[in-house]
Amino acid sequence: MKTLADAMDALGTSRAALKDAIEDLPDEALEVDRWYGDWTVKDILCHIAAWEEAFALTLEATAADGLFDSPPRHDDASEFNQRTTHAYYFVEWEDAEEFLDEARQLLVSAMLECITLPPETQAILAAELAIEAAHEAEHARAIEAWRKERGL
């Protein structure tokens, strides 16, 4: 992935896969059934949203000063995941979906702020955003496999 436009395309593809994976799931499967480690589908969505929100803040800072610094989730992904999962434990399903959509809007907005940065910086950001897209796609595939296994 070389450009921010490529990154936007990849993020669009991964989000479509995630939306397809969760479409028409029953409430129990979304919020009650813990199957991905100790996570529900709702927890996975909040997890993805937290990653995107953290990266959006990093992109905003990069746009402001031109210097890229890895998002906080890179420091200790397990700790970041645990902290954010606990923070969103009591979130309702509808709020989780809204959080996911808002995080993506923040991320896209922050990406647009970066389009005037030098091409080398944009290439670094695009590579990092490819990780975001792959991360989301990985979870979408896991949900699809779980659905298939459960006949949902």
ChimeraX commands (.cxc) that place a marker at each C-alpha (Angstrom):
marker #1 position 0.00,0.00,0.00 radius 0.5
marker #1 position 1.61,3.21,-1.14 radius 0.5
marker #1 position -0.91,6.01,-0.82 radius 0.5
marker #1 position -3.58,7.22,1.54 radius 0.5
marker #1 position -6.11,6.59,-1.25 radius 0.5
marker #1 position -5.03,2.93,-1.29 radius 0.5
marker #1 position -5.45,2.86,2.48 radius 0.5
marker #1 position -8.96,4.30,2.21 radius 0.5
marker #1 position -9.86,1.60,-0.31 radius 0.5
marker #1 position -8.49,-1.15,1.94 radius 0.5
marker #1 position -10.36,0.24,4.94 radius 0.5
marker #1 position -13.56,0.37,2.90 radius 0.5
marker #1 position -13.13,-3.26,1.91 radius 0.5
marker #1 position -12.41,-4.40,5.46 radius 0.5
marker #1 position -15.40,-2.47,6.86 radius 0.5
marker #1 position -17.71,-4.00,4.25 radius 0.5
marker #1 position -16.46,-7.46,5.24 radius 0.5
marker #1 position -17.08,-6.71,8.91 radius 0.5
marker #1 position -20.58,-5.38,8.26 radius 0.5
marker #1 position -21.36,-8.49,6.20 radius 0.5
marker #1 position -20.03,-10.71,9.00 radius 0.5
marker #1 position -22.31,-9.19,11.64 radius 0.5
marker #1 position -25.39,-8.71,9.49 radius 0.5
marker #1 position -28.55,-10.33,10.91 radius 0.5
marker #1 position -26.87,-11.89,13.93 radius 0.5
marker #1 position -29.28,-12.57,16.81 radius 0.5
marker #1 position -28.95,-10.41,19.95 radius 0.5
marker #1 position -27.57,-13.29,22.00 radius 0.5
marker #1 position -24.76,-13.80,19.52 radius 0.5
marker #1 position -23.90,-10.09,19.55 radius 0.5
marker #1 position -23.79,-9.39,23.26 radius 0.5
marker #1 position -23.92,-12.59,25.28 radius 0.5
marker #1 position -22.06,-15.37,23.51 radius 0.5
marker #1 position -18.37,-15.17,24.48 radius 0.5
marker #1 position -16.43,-17.09,21.88 radius 0.5
marker #1 position -13.37,-15.09,20.79 radius 0.5
marker #1 position -11.26,-15.65,23.85 radius 0.5
marker #1 position -13.50,-13.92,26.36 radius 0.5
marker #1 position -15.03,-11.50,23.83 radius 0.5
marker #1 position -18.45,-11.16,22.26 radius 0.5
marker #1 position -19.06,-9.76,18.79 radius 0.5
marker #1 position -19.91,-6.45,20.50 radius 0.5
marker #1 position -16.53,-6.52,22.28 radius 0.5
marker #1 position -14.77,-7.09,18.95 radius 0.5
marker #1 position -16.50,-4.08,17.43 radius 0.5
marker #1 position -15.53,-1.89,20.39 radius 0.5
marker #1 position -11.99,-3.20,20.14 radius 0.5
marker #1 position -11.75,-2.28,16.46 radius 0.5
marker #1 position -13.26,1.13,17.16 radius 0.5
marker #1 position -10.76,1.77,19.97 radius 0.5
marker #1 position -7.86,0.91,17.65 radius 0.5
marker #1 position -9.20,3.26,14.99 radius 0.5
marker #1 position -9.86,6.06,17.45 radius 0.5
marker #1 position -6.31,5.81,18.81 radius 0.5
marker #1 position -4.90,5.86,15.30 radius 0.5
marker #1 position -7.08,8.84,14.34 radius 0.5
marker #1 position -5.54,10.81,17.20 radius 0.5
marker #1 position -2.08,9.83,15.97 radius 0.5
marker #1 position -2.93,10.97,12.45 radius 0.5
marker #1 position -4.24,14.30,13.74 radius 0.5
marker #1 position -0.97,14.87,15.58 radius 0.5
marker #1 position 1.01,13.87,12.48 radius 0.5
marker #1 position -1.00,16.28,10.34 radius 0.5
marker #1 position -0.29,19.07,12.83 radius 0.5
marker #1 position 3.47,18.63,13.15 radius 0.5
marker #1 position 4.45,16.39,10.22 radius 0.5
marker #1 position 6.04,13.82,12.52 radius 0.5
marker #1 position 4.67,10.29,12.77 radius 0.5
marker #1 position 4.73,8.57,16.15 radius 0.5
marker #1 position 3.27,5.09,16.53 radius 0.5
marker #1 position -0.21,4.93,18.03 radius 0.5
marker #1 position -0.42,4.00,21.73 radius 0.5
marker #1 position -1.69,0.52,20.88 radius 0.5
marker #1 position 1.76,-0.27,19.45 radius 0.5
marker #1 position 3.43,0.12,22.83 radius 0.5
marker #1 position 1.65,-2.85,24.39 radius 0.5
marker #1 position -1.22,-4.18,22.29 radius 0.5
marker #1 position -2.34,-6.69,24.94 radius 0.5
marker #1 position -2.56,-4.02,27.62 radius 0.5
marker #1 position -4.32,-1.63,25.24 radius 0.5
marker #1 position -6.82,-4.34,24.27 radius 0.5
marker #1 position -7.51,-5.28,27.88 radius 0.5
marker #1 position -7.98,-1.67,28.95 radius 0.5
marker #1 position -10.32,-0.79,26.10 radius 0.5
marker #1 position -12.34,-4.02,26.44 radius 0.5
marker #1 position -12.97,-3.24,30.10 radius 0.5
marker #1 position -13.86,0.35,29.27 radius 0.5
marker #1 position -16.60,-0.72,26.85 radius 0.5
marker #1 position -17.89,-3.78,28.72 radius 0.5
marker #1 position -21.25,-2.20,29.59 radius 0.5
marker #1 position -21.84,-0.56,26.21 radius 0.5
marker #1 position -25.09,-1.60,24.53 radius 0.5
marker #1 position -25.01,-3.13,21.03 radius 0.5
marker #1 position -26.44,-0.04,19.32 radius 0.5
marker #1 position -23.86,2.15,21.05 radius 0.5
marker #1 position -21.09,-0.21,19.95 radius 0.5
marker #1 position -22.19,0.10,16.34 radius 0.5
marker #1 position -22.31,3.88,16.69 radius 0.5
marker #1 position -18.87,3.91,18.32 radius 0.5
marker #1 position -17.52,1.86,15.41 radius 0.5
marker #1 position -18.99,4.25,12.84 radius 0.5
marker #1 position -17.81,7.35,14.72 radius 0.5
marker #1 position -14.29,5.96,15.06 radius 0.5
marker #1 position -14.17,5.34,11.30 radius 0.5
marker #1 position -15.39,8.88,10.63 radius 0.5
marker #1 position -12.64,10.23,12.89 radius 0.5
marker #1 position -10.07,8.08,11.13 radius 0.5
marker #1 position -11.11,9.18,7.63 radius 0.5
marker #1 position -11.24,12.82,8.72 radius 0.5
marker #1 position -7.74,12.54,10.18 radius 0.5
marker #1 position -6.51,10.82,7.00 radius 0.5
marker #1 position -7.81,13.73,4.95 radius 0.5
marker #1 position -5.83,16.12,7.15 radius 0.5
marker #1 position -2.69,14.22,6.12 radius 0.5
marker #1 position -3.03,14.55,2.34 radius 0.5
marker #1 position -0.75,17.59,2.23 radius 0.5
marker #1 position 2.10,15.82,4.01 radius 0.5
marker #1 position 5.20,14.79,2.04 radius 0.5
marker #1 position 4.81,11.57,0.01 radius 0.5
marker #1 position 7.32,9.73,2.25 radius 0.5
marker #1 position 5.23,10.46,5.33 radius 0.5
marker #1 position 2.06,9.51,3.53 radius 0.5
marker #1 position 3.64,6.19,2.54 radius 0.5
marker #1 position 4.45,5.47,6.20 radius 0.5
marker #1 position 0.89,6.33,7.20 radius 0.5
marker #1 position -0.52,4.21,4.38 radius 0.5
marker #1 position 1.52,1.22,5.57 radius 0.5
marker #1 position 0.25,1.70,9.12 radius 0.5
marker #1 position -3.31,2.03,7.86 radius 0.5
marker #1 position -2.85,-1.25,5.98 radius 0.5
marker #1 position -2.33,-2.81,9.41 radius 0.5
marker #1 position -5.64,-1.30,10.54 radius 0.5
marker #1 position -7.44,-2.73,7.52 radius 0.5
marker #1 position -5.83,-6.15,7.96 radius 0.5
marker #1 position -6.74,-6.11,11.65 radius 0.5
marker #1 position -10.39,-5.43,10.88 radius 0.5
marker #1 position -10.43,-8.02,8.06 radius 0.5
marker #1 position -8.93,-10.60,10.43 radius 0.5
marker #1 position -11.78,-10.08,12.88 radius 0.5
marker #1 position -14.37,-10.17,10.09 radius 0.5
marker #1 position -12.99,-13.55,8.95 radius 0.5
marker #1 position -13.08,-14.86,12.53 radius 0.5
marker #1 position -16.73,-13.80,12.93 radius 0.5
marker #1 position -17.63,-15.41,9.58 radius 0.5
marker #1 position -15.93,-18.67,10.61 radius 0.5
marker #1 position -17.69,-18.62,13.98 radius 0.5
marker #1 position -21.04,-17.99,12.29 radius 0.5
marker #1 position -20.47,-20.89,9.93 radius 0.5
marker #1 position -19.48,-23.17,12.81 radius 0.5
marker #1 position -22.62,-22.21,14.78 radius 0.5
marker #1 position -24.91,-22.21,11.76 radius 0.5
marker #1 position -25.86,-18.55,12.25 radius 0.5
marker link #1:1,2 radius 0.2
marker link #1:2,3 radius 0.2
marker link #1:3,4 radius 0.2
marker link #1:4,5 radius 0.2
marker link #1:5,6 radius 0.2
marker link #1:6,7 radius 0.2
marker link #1:7,8 radius 0.2
marker link #1:8,9 radius 0.2
marker link #1:9,10 radius 0.2
marker link #1:10,11 radius 0.2
marker link #1:11,12 radius 0.2
marker link #1:12,13 radius 0.2
marker link #1:13,14 radius 0.2
marker link #1:14,15 radius 0.2
marker link #1:15,16 radius 0.2
marker link #1:16,17 radius 0.2
marker link #1:17,18 radius 0.2
marker link #1:18,19 radius 0.2
marker link #1:19,20 radius 0.2
marker link #1:20,21 radius 0.2
marker link #1:21,22 radius 0.2
marker link #1:22,23 radius 0.2
marker link #1:23,24 radius 0.2
marker link #1:24,25 radius 0.2
marker link #1:25,26 radius 0.2
marker link #1:26,27 radius 0.2
marker link #1:27,28 radius 0.2
marker link #1:28,29 radius 0.2
marker link #1:29,30 radius 0.2
marker link #1:30,31 radius 0.2
marker link #1:31,32 radius 0.2
marker link #1:32,33 radius 0.2
marker link #1:33,34 radius 0.2
marker link #1:34,35 radius 0.2
marker link #1:35,36 radius 0.2
marker link #1:36,37 radius 0.2
marker link #1:37,38 radius 0.2
marker link #1:38,39 radius 0.2
marker link #1:39,40 radius 0.2
marker link #1:40,41 radius 0.2
marker link #1:41,42 radius 0.2
marker link #1:42,43 radius 0.2
marker link #1:43,44 radius 0.2
marker link #1:44,45 radius 0.2
marker link #1:45,46 radius 0.2
marker link #1:46,47 radius 0.2
marker link #1:47,48 radius 0.2
marker link #1:48,49 radius 0.2
marker link #1:49,50 radius 0.2
marker link #1:50,51 radius 0.2
marker link #1:51,52 radius 0.2
marker link #1:52,53 radius 0.2
marker link #1:53,54 radius 0.2
marker link #1:54,55 radius 0.2
marker link #1:55,56 radius 0.2
marker link #1:56,57 radius 0.2
marker link #1:57,58 radius 0.2
marker link #1:58,59 radius 0.2
marker link #1:59,60 radius 0.2
marker link #1:60,61 radius 0.2
marker link #1:61,62 radius 0.2
marker link #1:62,63 radius 0.2
marker link #1:63,64 radius 0.2
marker link #1:64,65 radius 0.2
marker link #1:65,66 radius 0.2
marker link #1:66,67 radius 0.2
marker link #1:67,68 radius 0.2
marker link #1:68,69 radius 0.2
marker link #1:69,70 radius 0.2
marker link #1:70,71 radius 0.2
marker link #1:71,72 radius 0.2
marker link #1:72,73 radius 0.2
marker link #1:73,74 radius 0.2
marker link #1:74,75 radius 0.2
marker link #1:75,76 radius 0.2
marker link #1:76,77 radius 0.2
marker link #1:77,78 radius 0.2
marker link #1:78,79 radius 0.2
marker link #1:79,80 radius 0.2
marker link #1:80,81 radius 0.2
marker link #1:81,82 radius 0.2
marker link #1:82,83 radius 0.2
marker link #1:83,84 radius 0.2
marker link #1:84,85 radius 0.2
marker link #1:85,86 radius 0.2
marker link #1:86,87 radius 0.2
marker link #1:87,88 radius 0.2
marker link #1:88,89 radius 0.2
marker link #1:89,90 radius 0.2
marker link #1:90,91 radius 0.2
marker link #1:91,92 radius 0.2
marker link #1:92,93 radius 0.2
marker link #1:93,94 radius 0.2
marker link #1:94,95 radius 0.2
marker link #1:95,96 radius 0.2
marker link #1:96,97 radius 0.2
marker link #1:97,98 radius 0.2
marker link #1:98,99 radius 0.2
marker link #1:99,100 radius 0.2
marker link #1:100,101 radius 0.2
marker link #1:101,102 radius 0.2
marker link #1:102,103 radius 0.2
marker link #1:103,104 radius 0.2
marker link #1:104,105 radius 0.2
marker link #1:105,106 radius 0.2
marker link #1:106,107 radius 0.2
marker link #1:107,108 radius 0.2
marker link #1:108,109 radius 0.2
marker link #1:109,110 radius 0.2
marker link #1:110,111 radius 0.2
marker link #1:111,112 radius 0.2
marker link #1:112,113 radius 0.2
marker link #1:113,114 radius 0.2
marker link #1:114,115 radius 0.2
marker link #1:115,116 radius 0.2
marker link #1:116,117 radius 0.2
marker link #1:117,118 radius 0.2
marker link #1:118,119 radius 0.2
marker link #1:119,120 radius 0.2
marker link #1:120,121 radius 0.2
marker link #1:121,122 radius 0.2
marker link #1:122,123 radius 0.2
marker link #1:123,124 radius 0.2
marker link #1:124,125 radius 0.2
marker link #1:125,126 radius 0.2
marker link #1:126,127 radius 0.2
marker link #1:127,128 radius 0.2
marker link #1:128,129 radius 0.2
marker link #1:129,130 radius 0.2
marker link #1:130,131 radius 0.2
marker link #1:131,132 radius 0.2
marker link #1:132,133 radius 0.2
marker link #1:133,134 radius 0.2
marker link #1:134,135 radius 0.2
marker link #1:135,136 radius 0.2
marker link #1:136,137 radius 0.2
marker link #1:137,138 radius 0.2
marker link #1:138,139 radius 0.2
marker link #1:139,140 radius 0.2
marker link #1:140,141 radius 0.2
marker link #1:141,142 radius 0.2
marker link #1:142,143 radius 0.2
marker link #1:143,144 radius 0.2
marker link #1:144,145 radius 0.2
marker link #1:145,146 radius 0.2
marker link #1:146,147 radius 0.2
marker link #1:147,148 radius 0.2
marker link #1:148,149 radius 0.2
marker link #1:149,150 radius 0.2
marker link #1:150,151 radius 0.2
marker link #1:151,152 radius 0.2
view
